[in-house]
């Protein structure tokens, strides 16, 4: 932290809170409770270990491990060593991990024996000088340059290493799927992440009294920022592995007096299928949703269950800028379909194909301007130039989101759909989101997604993928008949496919690519 007390680097979130609240619980995970002082000491020791292993300013360090205390410590330790962290989802296959190693060329890898065993032989060939820090028990015959994680924590200093970077340096690579299917590493500088976390905690009105639960992967930026935001405000993070057992999570929320619940639509769909008496959460102050738009009827049902005591934030963002829009909860009744206004210290535009701003009511691409716009894509200058074009000031970058929006007369924004997802059928353009909104209004529907299917005559047909509520038995004709009552003819699905559950990505979004099929 600087002499003035300003927080300019991401790891200073932890350092500042450890100074203010040394004995306060910073992290809760599977019965472990770490104070801010303990978390800071562990991160400092690991940072010294990384430096000893040759990690230096600007290097990348991969963390290939599940949500855990060790993953949280590693994130801060890597930053303290002057490097950038690359958190990889633990479900990532070994062959993909090797491709990411080849792409970002890390100086070190933190993982466990099970994961290391998937890639061990190929890893030493691909990156012979790579330092490996092993979490948990080491294998019988560890490879070269492998050091147990626990050894650093017990043998190295607990004081912070010297500051080794400035806020323009790289803090993280966050891999996200590209339009061509290959992953793209979004380059996030310290100042980008500080700006984003500061703006989000401002409009959520977070304080050090907040206790935030995170069931999302730390490899997913929405999950990662729960850790960063909690440490920024001096709050407590209750970390979970997943949302696989909702009743256990709800019990934990009551035990820990959780005040903040971040989720994605699939999580709230699961919650809404539980009896209301299971959803009594007396300490809950706010709910946030992003990743995909939360259906209006889900918002209404959440409000009926939790009442006015719980503020519900519908939000929109991308990894390339973290967060873009939020809807103030007091606007939910007036604008239930909106995802809101720009976050603090940010500007957005809705533009046509020539980049000209369009008037209210006209659909165009959302463009973002602000300190939260990331640096670009690692090793992909052409893709970076397309997505991050020059801004109005010399050297400034904007973000072209590739998402279609419209703005109302008061400046509130409404998501229409991804440019790539728009269905062109019978000469008409159809937004999947609009069809999905109609499907969610059908009482028997628990989850839904709409995709276009290639057709030699019509261009595309509209295909609905539906999950029914327990005990519901409507057929395809019933679903289509309900849609005809709510939609224009050209928007009505041509076919309906029923699922027990829709496929999801690691971040909880519906995996549309796996639903699409050939003509």
N, C-alpha and C positions, 0 to 999 in steps of 0.2 A: 504494500500500500504506500502511496506517496505521502510526503510529509503533511500535505493538506488534508489527508484523510479521504481523498477521492478514490473511488474504485474504478480503475481503468483496465485491469486485466481480470480475466475470468476467475483465476485461482484466488484473487484477492477477495472474492465473495466469501470464501471459507476463512481466509486469514482475518478479515474484518470481523466476522461473526465470532470467531474463536477468541478475539480480543474482548468483544463486548459480552459474550455469553459463554465463557469457558466451560461451565459445569452444566449447561443446558443440553438436553438430548437433541442431537442433530439427526440421528439416523436410527431407525428401528427395522430390524430384519431377522425373521425367524428366531425370535427370543434374544437376539443380540441388541444391545442398546449402547450406542456410541455417543459420548458427549462431543461438543465442538472441539474441545481441547484434545481429546483422544483421536478424533478424525484428522485434525491438523498435524498431530505428532506422527501418525502413520503415513500421511501423505508426504511429510517432509523426509522421513526416513527412506521411503521408496524413491523419492526424487533424487536423493543422494546416491542411491543404488543405481538408478538409471544413468546418472552422470558418470559413475565409476565404470559402467559398461560401455561408455563411449557415446551415449546419447547427447546430442548438443543442439544448440539453437536451430530451429527450422526443421529438425528431423521429424519423421512420423513414427508413431508407436501404435501398433495394433493391440486392441483388447478383444480377445475372442473368448468370451466367457458370459455366463448367464447373469441376470440381475443378482447382485450380491454386495456385501460390504467391500470385498476386494475390488470389484469393478468401480465402485464409487471412489475408493481410495486411489485407484490407478488413474482415473480421469484427472483428479487434482494434482497427483504426483507428476504426471507427464507434462502438465502445464508448468508446474514449478521448475521442471528441468529445462524449460524453454522450448519444448517440443510441441507437436500437435497430436491429439489423440484421434484414433480411428476405431470406434466401437463397432464390432461386427456381431450381428445376431448369432446367438449360440446354435441356432438350427441351421446355419449356413453349412453347406456341404464342403468337404475338404478340397474338392477340385475348384470350387468357386473361391475359397479362401486363398488358394495358390494364385489364382488369377488376380486377386486383389493385392497380394504381396508383390506380384510382378508389376502391377499398375502403380502403387504408391511407394514402393521400395522402402519399407520401414527399416529403422535401425534396431528395433526391438519388438518382441511379441510377448504379451502376457496371456497365458492360457492355462489349461489344466491337462492332466495326463490323457484323459479320454479324447480330447480334441487333438492334442499333439500326436497321438497315435494314428490319427487319420492321415496325417500329412508328413510324418517325420522324415521318411527317406527322401521324398521329393523336396522337402523344405531345405534340407542342407545343401542339396544340389543347386536349387534355385537361388538361395540366399546364404552362401557359406559363412558370411561374417555376422549373421543375425544373432543377437542376444535374445535368449528365451528366459523369461521369468515364469516359473511354474507355480501355479496356485494348487494347494493340496499336496497329496502324497506324490513324490516323484516315481517314475517307472523304475524297474530293476536296473536297467542300463540306460541312463539318460544320455542324450546326444551331446555334442560339443557345445560349450558356452551356455549350459543350462544351469540356472541358479534358483533355489527355492525362494518363493515370495517371502515366507516367514523369516528367512535368514536376514533379509534387509531390515525388517522391522525390529529385530532384536539386536543387531550388531552396528547399525549406523546411527548418526546423530538425528535427534528429533527437532533440531532447530531448523528454520527455513534456509534453503540455499539462497545464494545471491540472485537477485532479479536478473533474468537472462534474456528478456525480450521487451518489446514495446507493444502498444495496442494495435499497431498495423501488422504485426506478425501473425502467422497462421496459428489458430487455436485448435481447429478440428477439420477433419475431412468426414463428411457425413454422406455415405453412399445412398443414392436413390436410383430407382429404375429409370432408364432412358427410353425415349420413344422407339428406339431400335431394339429394345430388350436388354441391352448391356447396361451395367451399372455405371453411374456417373458420380464422381466424388465432388460434392459441393464444398468449396473452400470457404471456411468461415474464419475471419480474423477475430481477434479479441474484441475490437471495437464493435464489430457486427453483433456479436453475442451479448456483449454488455448492453448495447442499445436495445436489442430485442427483449432481453430479460427485464430490463428496467421499465420499458413501456408496458409490458404485460402485467408486471406486479403493480404498476400504477393504476391501470384501469380495473384490475381485480381487487384493488384496495387491500392488498396483502399487508399483513403486519407480522411481527415476531410471534404473535399469539397463534398464528395459523399452523395447523397440523395437516399436511397434505399426503394423501395416499397415492401411490403410483403402482398400477398393475401392468403398465405398458413397458415394452423392452427399452432399456437405456440406449439401444442401438437406433431406436426410432426417435427423431428429434423432439417429438411431443413428450415422450417419456424422459429423455435426457434433460429437457428444460425444467421438469419438476424438481430434479436434483439441484440444478443451478439456481432456480428461483427460490427454493427453500433456503439454500445457503446464503443467497443475497439478502433475504429479509431476516435471517436469523430464526427461521421457523424450524419445524420438525418434519422430516420426510419418513413416512411409513412405506417401506419398499416391499413389494410383493413380486413373486416370480411370474404370475399371470393372473387371469380372471377365470381360470378353469373351474374353481369351486366358489361360486358366488356367495353361498350362505356363510362360508368361512370368512370371506372378505368382509361381508356385512358385520359379522361378529367382531372382527378385528377393528372395524371402523368405530363400533360402539365402545370397545375396550380402550382404544387409543384416543377417543374424543375427536375424531377426524372432522376438520372444518371444510376441507376442499377435496372435491372428487372430480378429477379430469378423466374423460372417457371418450370413446368413439361410438358411432351409432350401434355397432354390434353389441357393445357392452350394455347400452341402455335398452336395447331390444330384449336382452336376456333378463335384465332387472324388471322390466315391465311385464314379464311373464310370471313373476313371483307374486304370491299373495301380498296385498298391501301391508299386512301386519309385519311382514319380514323386512319392510323398508322403513321402519321407524329408526331415524338417525337424529337424535335430539341435538347434537352438536354441529351438524352440517350447516355451513354458511353459504356455500356456492357450489355449482356444478358447471363444468366447462365441456364443450364438445368441439372437436375439429376432426380432420382426417377426411370427412365427407359431411354433407349437410345432414343435420338431424331432422327427420320428417316432422312436419308441423304437428301431426296428431301425437307424436311421441313427446314433443314439448308440452302440449296441452295436458297429457296424462301425467307427466312428471310434476307439473304445476298443481294438478289436482291432488297428487299424493303428498307433496312436500309443502304446499301452501306458500304464503308470501315470505316465510322465514328463510327460504332458500332461494338465492339469486341464480338464475340459469343464463349462462352466456353461450349464445350461438356464435361460432367464430369461423374464420377462414384463413388459411395460410398455405405456404409451400416451404419445403426445405430451403429453397433458394433465398428466402427472406424471413424464414421462421414464421412470423405472424403478420397478417396484413389488415384484417378487418375484425371487428367485434360488434355485436349488437348489445347496447346497454339494456339490461333486463327490463327497465321501465318501458321500453319500446316494444316488448313482445306482443302485447295486445293489439297495438296499432299496426305493426309490421311483422306478423308472424313468419313470413317467408323470407325476410331479409337476413343477411349475415352482417349488416351493419355499416359502420363508418371506419375510416382509417384509425389505426392505433396511434397513440401519442407520438409526435415527432416524425410523422410520415405523411406523404402525399400520394394520391392515386389518381389515375385517369382512365376513362373508358374511350378507346380509340378505334377508328376504322382501319381497313387494310392499308391505307396510306399513312397511318400514324396520326391522323387528325382527330381531335377530341370530338365526340358525338354528343348531341343534346340529350336531356333526360328522356327515358323511354325507349331509346334506340340501343340495340344490342351491339356490343363491340368487345374487343379484347381488353382485359385489365392490365394496366402498366403501373409499376410501383416505383416510387422514389423515396429514398431515405437511407439512414445509416445502417438499417437492418438488411439492406440488399447486399448479398454476399459477394465474394470476389470473383466467382466464376467456377468452371469445372476443371478439376485437376487434369492436366495433360490433354485437354480438348479445346484448343484455342478457337477453332472454327465454330464449334457448338457454343462456346462461351460468347463469341461475338454475336451470334444470332439471338441468344437468350438475354444477354446483358448489353444492349446497345448503348451508345454514348448518350449522356443526359444533357440538360441545358447548360451546365457549367463545364469548362474544360477539365477533362480527366474524370468526370463523374459517370457512373453507370446507372442505368435503369434496369428494371426487370420486366421482361415480357412474359407474363404468366402462361400464355396459351389457353387461358380460361375466358369464357364468354360471360359477360355481365351486362346488366342494365342498371341505370341509376334513376331514382325517383326525383321529384321536384325538390325534395328536402335534402338530397345528397346521400340517401341511404341506398346501399347496393344490394343487388339480387343476383345470385349465381344462376346462370342459365345452363352451362355445361362445358365440358372440355371441347376444344375445337376438334380434337381427334375422335370424340365420342358422339358428336352430332350425327344423327341418322338421316340420310337422304333417301326418302322413299316416295315414289310416285310424283317426283318433282317438288316435294315439300321437305323442309328441314324440320326435324323433330328433336326436341331436347329430351334425352332419357330421364332427366330429373323431373320434368313435368309429368311424364307418364308414371314414374315411380311415386310421385306425390299422390296421384289418383289411386294407385294400388294400395298405398298405405292407409287411405281412407276407407278401404274395405275392411270391415270388422274382423274377418277371419284371417287376414294377412298379417304375419309377424315380421317378415322380412321380404325384400323384393329388389330386383335389379333388372334393368332393361338394356338390351344390346341390339345392334343391327346385324342382320344376317344377309350376306351377299345374295342378290337375285339377278338373273340375267335380263329380266324385263323391267322390273320395278326399281332396279338399283340396289335397294335393300328392303327387307321386311323387318317388322318390329317384333321382337321376341321377348316375352316377359319370363323371368325366372322368379319363382315364388316359394316362400316357406310359409306354411299354414300354422296357425296357433294350435295348441294341443286340443284334440277332439274335433277340430273343424274338418268338414268333408266336402267343400265345394269342388266342382270340376272346372275344366277349362271353359266351358260355355258360360258358367256362372260368372267367372272372373271377367271374361270379355263383355258379357252383358252389363256388368257393373261399370266397366270402363266406358262403354258407349253412353251411359247416363251422365258421365262427367267430362268426357273429352270430345274434341272435334273428331270427325270420322277418320282423318288421315293420321291421327295420333293413337288410335285404338290398336292394341297388340294383335298381330295376326296369329300368334300362337302363344301358349303358356306351358312352361315346363315346371313341374313341381320338384322340390328338393327337401330333404330333411334338414339341410343347412347349406347356406351359400358358401362357396370357397372364399377364404380371406387371405390377405397378405399378412406378412409379419406385423405390420402396423395396425391391423384390424380393419382395413378397408376391404370392400368387396373386390375380389380379383376378377375383374371383367374379362381380362384376356383369356382366362381359362373357361369362361362361359361362351365366348365367341366360337362359332363353328363355320365350316365352309358352306357354300351354296347348297 
